[in-house]
Amino acid sequence: MTTITFLGAGSVVFTRELLADILGFKDLTDVHISLQDIDAERLETAEAIALHTIEQMSAHATVTATTDRRRALEGASYVINTVQVGMYAATVRDFEVPAKYGLRQTIADTVGIGGIFRGLRTFPVLDAIARDILEICPDAWLLNYTNPMAMNVAYLHAVAPSLKVLGLCHSVYWTVRGLCDIVGVPYDEVTYHSAGVNHQAWLLRWEHNGESLYPKLDEAIARDEQLRRRVRVDMYRRIGFYPTETSEHSSEYLPWYLHHDSEIERLRIPVGDYLRISKGNLDEYAETRQALQAGKLLDIHREATEYAPQVIHSLETGTQRTLYANVHNAGLIDNLSQDYSVEVPTIVDGGGVRPQPVGALPLQCAAVNQAYVSVGSLTVAAAVRGEPRLIRQAAMVDANTSASLTVDQIWDLCDELTTAHGDLIPESLRGSVRP
């Protein structure tokens, strides 16, 4: 029996979609779904979703649910992590406290002040998860969806280098799907190659019948003024390669946009957008729970688009796939830090998981990535070493933060956010640090 454990199963959007993708593979037989969440009500909802999905899809699978993580890990071959430490309340703090200083954010989950503090409160949980997996199911793959993805993968390598970890994100896939729609070419007919860091990788090659599709994209951009009013289209026109995350995300990884009112207007940047998204997720959870209690059918999609189910299917059946995963660099991208995580093409089949060396990125792409990498590297080092000064230094080198605030404001903001998050921040990193 193949046991797939969901940690943070109360994240109903991910749980529902991942379950539908997993159970959609009819040659995955004897599957056991083990659900875990610290919130008993959310766990109950996740279990109801799983049972409902199995029945609606006529799938052969069993389900257990527990609030005990160690119990949930027993016998696991795969561990899917969607834990969000601090939930909505912590997200609100990540936006409201920086906003007092005039610092604008859009999503706040990858780098920047929001990404730094999301990472700091997530690392202790990742450390505990890693220790439990290595003790209880040491051969299991940890398939991480929790952000900040790049920081989390780098932190796990630092504290548990023997743990088998893949960081999985759908941004490359949906970027290419969206671009194919723009140029009117079916996704199934294109080939592409991407590399970089999570949420800031680059579409290095994108072809149809052996010909680059970039000229068609250039024509579409030239025709459509509204298309030109998007951050990543602006990035593409200036850098020469299309970035693999949305404009909302991309705007806060750079020093060029968010602290200019004119750029926010020109590029239609939705400041604070993740607060709206997070509130929508709460509403969707409530609606899903009510629908289940009323015995209504859930809307279950049948197209496998998430990577974790594909990884599991390939490893279990030998079906070869190339997908995009976040892994420790170590020679995969030559001109990025070798001690951080990168997002690269990865072959998965019955023989295992093989991240593919990319060589050197175009210089301009690596230069933009390196600023992002520096923030994450300093944040991970702060947690591993227990040095709170490194948190302030991470914020000081962050592109959007350093473009928006003075150094004194940055230090004061870090002090205030540390206090605001309280015991979610490791004890060694709490308190004020003066220059």
C-alpha positions in Angstrom: 0.0 0.0 0.0 1.2 3.5 -0.9 0.6 5.9 2.0 0.4 9.6 1.1 0.4 11.9 4.2 -1.0 15.4 4.0 0.4 17.8 6.6 -1.7 20.9 6.9 -4.6 19.0 5.3 -7.0 21.7 6.5 -5.9 23.8 3.6 -9.0 22.8 1.7 -8.1 24.2 -1.7 -4.8 22.3 -2.0 -6.2 19.1 -0.4 -9.2 19.0 -2.7 -7.2 19.6 -5.9 -4.3 17.3 -4.9 -6.6 14.5 -4.0 -8.5 14.8 -7.2 -5.3 14.6 -9.2 -3.9 11.7 -7.2 -7.1 9.6 -7.4 -7.5 10.5 -11.1 -4.6 8.1 -11.8 -6.4 4.8 -12.1 -3.1 2.8 -12.2 -2.3 4.1 -8.7 -3.9 1.3 -6.6 -3.9 0.5 -2.9 -3.5 4.1 -2.0 -3.9 5.2 1.6 -4.5 8.9 2.4 -3.3 10.0 5.8 -4.6 13.5 6.8 -3.1 15.6 9.6 -3.9 19.1 10.8 -3.7 20.7 14.2 -7.1 22.3 13.7 -9.7 19.6 14.5 -12.5 21.3 12.6 -10.4 21.8 9.5 -9.2 18.2 9.7 -12.8 17.0 9.9 -13.5 19.0 6.8 -10.5 17.6 5.0 -11.5 14.0 5.9 -15.0 14.7 4.5 -13.5 16.1 1.3 -11.3 13.0 0.9 -14.2 10.5 1.5 -16.5 12.5 -0.8 -13.8 12.6 -3.5 -13.2 8.9 -3.3 -16.9 8.2 -3.6 -17.5 10.7 -6.4 -14.5 9.4 -8.5 -15.2 5.7 -7.7 -11.6 5.5 -6.5 -9.9 2.7 -4.6 -8.4 4.4 -1.5 -8.7 4.5 2.2 -8.5 7.5 4.5 -7.5 8.2 8.1 -7.3 11.5 9.9 -5.4 12.6 13.0 -4.1 15.7 14.7 -1.0 13.7 15.7 1.7 14.3 13.1 3.9 11.4 14.1 1.0 9.0 13.8 0.1 10.4 10.4 3.7 9.8 9.2 3.6 6.0 10.0 4.3 4.1 6.9 4.3 7.1 4.6 6.0 7.0 1.2 5.2 10.6 0.4 4.5 13.5 2.7 2.8 16.6 1.1 3.3 19.7 3.2 0.9 22.6 2.9 1.2 23.9 6.5 0.7 27.7 7.0 2.1 28.8 10.3 0.1 31.5 11.9 -2.7 31.3 9.3 -4.6 34.5 8.3 -3.8 36.5 11.5 -0.1 36.3 10.8 -0.6 37.2 7.2 -2.5 40.3 8.3 0.4 41.3 10.6 2.8 40.8 7.7 0.9 43.5 5.8 -0.4 45.9 8.4 2.9 46.5 10.3 5.0 47.3 7.2 2.2 49.4 5.8 2.6 51.8 8.8 6.1 52.4 7.5 5.0 53.1 4.0 6.2 49.7 2.7 3.9 48.3 0.0 3.5 44.6 -0.6 1.3 42.5 -2.9 1.6 38.9 -1.8 4.3 38.9 0.9 5.1 35.2 0.9 8.4 34.7 -1.0 11.0 37.4 -0.2 10.6 40.9 1.2 9.6 41.6 4.7 6.6 39.3 4.4 8.6 36.4 3.0 11.4 36.8 5.6 9.0 36.6 8.6 6.8 33.9 7.0 10.0 31.9 6.7 11.1 32.6 10.3 7.9 31.3 11.7 7.8 28.3 9.4 11.3 27.0 9.9 10.7 25.6 13.5 7.8 23.5 12.1 9.9 22.3 9.2 12.6 21.3 11.6 10.2 19.2 13.6 8.7 17.7 10.4 12.1 16.8 9.1 13.1 15.1 12.4 9.9 13.1 12.5 10.2 11.9 8.9 13.8 10.8 9.4 12.8 8.9 12.4 9.5 7.4 11.4 9.6 7.1 7.5 13.2 8.0 6.5 12.7 6.8 2.9 9.7 9.1 2.3 9.8 12.0 -0.1 8.8 15.4 1.4 6.9 17.2 -1.3 6.7 20.8 -0.1 4.1 23.4 -1.2 4.5 25.8 1.7 6.0 29.2 1.0 8.5 30.8 1.1 9.4 27.9 -1.1 13.0 28.7 -1.9 13.8 29.6 1.7 12.1 26.5 3.1 13.9 24.1 0.7 17.2 25.8 1.6 16.5 25.6 5.3 15.6 21.9 5.1 18.9 21.2 3.3 20.8 23.1 6.0 19.2 21.2 9.0 18.4 17.8 7.4 20.6 17.3 4.4 19.8 13.6 4.1 16.0 14.3 3.8 14.6 13.7 0.4 12.9 17.0 -0.5 11.2 18.5 -3.6 9.7 21.9 -3.5 6.8 22.0 -5.9 5.1 25.0 -7.4 2.8 25.3 -10.5 4.0 28.7 -11.6 6.1 27.5 -14.6 3.2 25.3 -15.9 0.6 28.1 -15.6 2.9 30.7 -17.1 3.4 28.6 -20.2 -0.3 27.8 -20.4 -1.1 31.5 -20.2 1.4 32.5 -22.8 0.2 29.8 -25.2 -3.3 31.2 -24.9 -1.9 34.7 -25.8 -0.2 33.6 -29.0 -3.0 31.0 -29.9 -0.8 27.9 -29.9 -2.0 24.7 -28.0 0.0 24.0 -24.9 0.4 20.3 -25.8 2.2 21.3 -29.0 5.0 23.4 -27.4 8.3 22.6 -25.8 9.9 24.8 -23.2 12.8 25.1 -20.8 12.9 27.2 -17.6 15.3 27.8 -14.8 16.0 30.2 -12.0 14.6 30.4 -8.5 11.0 29.8 -7.3 8.6 32.6 -8.4 11.5 34.2 -10.3 12.6 31.6 -12.9 12.9 32.5 -16.6 11.4 31.0 -19.7 14.7 30.4 -21.5 13.2 28.5 -24.4 9.6 28.3 -25.7 9.1 26.7 -29.1 6.5 25.4 -31.5 7.6 23.0 -34.3 11.2 24.0 -33.5 10.6 27.8 -33.8 10.7 30.2 -31.0 7.3 31.6 -29.9 8.9 34.8 -28.5 8.4 36.7 -31.8 4.7 35.9 -31.7 4.5 37.1 -28.1 6.3 40.4 -29.2 3.6 40.9 -31.8 0.8 40.3 -29.3 2.3 42.7 -26.8 2.7 45.4 -29.6 -1.0 45.0 -30.4 -2.3 45.1 -26.9 -1.8 48.2 -24.7 -3.4 46.5 -21.7 -1.0 43.6 -22.0 1.9 46.1 -21.8 0.4 47.3 -18.5 1.6 44.2 -16.6 4.7 44.0 -14.5 6.1 40.8 -15.9 5.5 41.9 -19.5 7.5 45.0 -18.6 10.2 42.8 -17.1 10.3 40.7 -20.2 10.6 43.7 -22.5 13.5 45.0 -20.5 15.3 41.8 -19.5 14.6 39.7 -22.6 13.2 36.5 -20.9 9.7 36.0 -19.5 9.5 35.5 -15.7 7.5 32.6 -14.4 5.3 34.2 -11.7 2.4 36.6 -11.8 2.8 40.3 -12.0 1.4 40.6 -8.5 4.2 38.4 -7.2 6.9 39.8 -9.4 6.4 43.4 -8.5 7.6 43.0 -4.9 10.8 41.1 -5.8 12.3 44.1 -7.5 13.3 47.7 -6.6 11.7 49.3 -9.6 7.9 49.4 -9.1 6.1 49.5 -5.8 7.5 52.7 -4.3 6.5 54.7 -7.3 2.8 55.8 -7.4 3.1 56.3 -11.2 4.4 52.7 -11.7 1.5 51.3 -9.6 -0.9 53.1 -11.8 0.9 52.3 -15.1 1.2 48.6 -14.4 -2.0 48.2 -12.4 -0.3 46.7 -9.3 -2.8 45.5 -6.7 -1.1 46.5 -3.4 -2.1 44.3 -0.5 -3.8 41.8 -2.8 -3.0 38.7 -0.7 -5.2 40.0 2.1 -8.1 39.8 -0.4 -7.0 36.3 -1.6 -6.6 35.0 2.0 -10.0 36.3 3.0 -11.4 34.6 -0.1 -9.7 31.3 1.0 -11.5 31.6 4.4 -14.8 32.1 2.6 -14.1 29.2 0.3 -13.3 27.0 3.3 -16.6 27.9 4.9 -18.6 27.4 1.7 -17.0 24.0 1.2 -17.7 22.9 4.8 -21.3 24.0 4.4 -21.7 22.1 1.1 -20.3 18.9 2.6 -22.6 19.2 5.6 -25.6 19.7 3.2 -24.6 16.6 1.2 -23.9 18.6 -2.0 -21.5 17.4 -4.7 -18.2 19.1 -4.8 -16.8 20.4 -8.1 -14.0 18.0 -8.8 -11.7 18.7 -11.7 -10.2 15.8 -13.7 -7.1 17.3 -15.3 -3.9 16.5 -13.3 -2.1 19.9 -13.2 -0.3 19.8 -9.9 3.2 18.4 -9.7 3.0 16.3 -6.4 0.5 13.8 -7.9 2.7 13.5 -11.0 5.8 12.9 -9.0 4.0 10.2 -7.0 2.6 8.6 -10.2 6.0 8.6 -11.9 7.8 7.1 -9.0 5.2 4.4 -8.4 4.5 3.4 -12.1 7.8 4.3 -13.8 6.1 6.8 -16.1 8.8 9.3 -17.1 8.0 13.0 -16.8 10.0 16.2 -16.8 8.6 18.8 -14.4 10.0 21.8 -12.5 11.2 21.3 -8.9 13.0 23.3 -6.3 16.1 21.6 -5.0 19.5 22.4 -3.5 21.7 23.9 -6.2 25.0 22.1 -5.9 26.1 22.6 -9.6 22.7 22.9 -11.2 22.9 26.6 -12.1 26.5 27.8 -12.3 26.1 31.5 -11.7 23.8 31.4 -8.7 24.8 30.6 -5.1 25.7 26.9 -4.8 24.4 26.8 -1.3 20.8 27.9 -2.0 17.8 26.3 -3.7 17.0 26.7 -7.4 14.1 25.7 -9.7 15.2 23.5 -12.5 13.8 20.9 -14.9 13.6 17.5 -13.1 13.2 14.1 -14.6 11.1 11.7 -12.5 10.5 8.0 -13.3 10.9 4.6 -11.8 14.6 5.2 -11.4 14.1 8.2 -9.1 14.3 12.0 -9.2 17.1 13.6 -11.3 17.3 17.4 -11.3 18.9 18.6 -14.6 22.0 20.8 -14.7 21.3 24.1 -16.6 24.7 25.7 -16.8 24.8 29.4 -16.5 21.8 31.7 -16.7 21.9 34.7 -18.9 23.8 37.3 -17.0 20.9 39.7 -16.5 18.7 36.9 -15.2 21.3 35.8 -12.8 21.8 39.3 -11.6 18.1 39.8 -10.8 18.0 36.3 -9.1 21.0 36.9 -7.0 19.3 39.8 -5.1 16.5 37.4 -4.3 18.9 34.6 -3.3 20.8 37.0 -0.9 17.6 37.7 1.1 16.8 34.0 1.5 20.4 33.0 2.3 20.6 35.6 5.1 17.2 34.6 6.5 18.1 30.9 6.5 21.4 31.7 8.1 19.6 33.8 10.8 17.5 30.8 11.8 20.3 28.2 11.6 22.8 30.3 13.6 20.2 32.0 15.9 21.5 35.5 14.9 18.8 38.2 14.8 21.1 40.7 13.2 21.0 38.7 10.0 17.3 39.2 9.8 17.8 43.0 9.6 20.6 42.4 7.0 18.3 40.3 4.9 15.7 43.1 5.0 18.4 45.7 4.1 19.4 43.9 1.0 15.8 43.1 -0.1 15.1 44.9 -3.3 11.7 46.4 -2.5 12.3 47.1 1.1 15.7 48.8 0.6 14.2 50.9 -2.2 11.3 52.0 0.0 12.7 52.6 3.5 15.7 54.0 5.2 18.0 51.6 7.1 16.7 52.9 10.5 13.1 52.3 9.3 14.1 48.8 8.2 15.6 47.9 11.7 12.6 49.4 13.5 10.2 47.5 11.3 12.0 44.2 12.0 11.9 44.9 15.7 8.1 45.6 15.5 7.3 42.6 13.4 9.4 40.3 15.7 7.3 41.6 18.6 4.0 41.3 16.7 4.6 37.7 15.8 5.5 36.8 19.4 6.3 33.1 20.1 5.8 32.2 16.4 9.4 33.5 16.0 12.2 31.3 17.5 13.2 32.5 20.9 16.8 33.0 19.8 15.6 35.5 17.2 13.3 37.6 19.4 14.0 41.0 20.8 15.4 44.2 19.5 18.9 44.5 17.9 20.6 47.8 17.6 23.2 48.7 15.0 
